[in-house]
Amino acid sequence: MQTLDIIGIDLAKNVFQLHGASKTSAVLFQKKLPRGKLLTFLAAQPLCTIAMEACASAHCWGRQISTLGHTVRLIAPNYVKPFVKRQKNDAADAQAICEAAQRPTMRFVAVKSEEKQASPMVFKARDLLVRQRSQIINALRGHLTEFGIIAPQGPRHIHTLVAAVEDSASSLPEIARSVCRMLIATLGELNQKIGELDREIMQRARQDDEIRRLMTISGVGPITATALEALAPAAETFDKGRDFAAWMGLTPKQNSSGGKPRLGKTSKMGQRDLRHLLIIGATAVVRSATRHGTAAHSWLGRMLRCKPPLLIAVALANKMARIAWVLMARGGVYRASGPAA
């Protein structure tokens, strides 16, 4: 008689699809359960592996299922997709999750605690508000351009647009002026909220020793250092810094065959927020080196002589990610010659 070894769960809002299998992948059951009955059903099953896609609510379910004694395995959806046979439906997805989880070389996502899940919210909220601020600035500039009022791009020049709206001598129609004032008021509220989040990040950076050590890396400020501490998994998850950089999508795509390596553009398959912050920091370092110069024999100096700035920024971001992993895994601070305790 086959014994239950793994249950694959296709998560949903209300109705979940379950697929039970043995060690030999023999199908033991396939059934649907409403949300309220899922934990009751799993509590009645013998201890086994519960596999789910690492999507919305997966970590919450993982924590609750772990309290029942089961082993929880979360898999990135991209790794499950190749195991879906022909038509895509809930039953096929649950079966594919089971098969993917039974592969010996499969990579799993660690179940996050509530604190680990809550920590990145400040960055996601800040990113949302910054994007909304950019949208309002662009809308304000676009509306005023139609009336011949021009200002350079960027938040630094918003005062030019505000002055034009408040200038009663301008030819701006009153209807357009009232709408622009509403946008300016909304912009002020967004700036206030972004400032509050920035102060919270700065306070966290001052209190955490690991964040202060990460800030010793050139191009890594309080926001990036705090994001690394909050968004990155434990350093022990990766064997080396190269794996950490690859997890962030800072390595090129491969299309190698026949012993011939073919590397393409950056994969962009990893953590978008961290990759974005590291590239911004690296771009600032490259821009500063271009304007003020750097040691000719240094890595950055050699790259600046033969490579375009954007390529150098991505390569430098990869280098920064590997350095950050060393500091998180082994401690110490970063110096120009390398990490030192």
Disulfide bonds with the S-S distance in Angstrom:
none
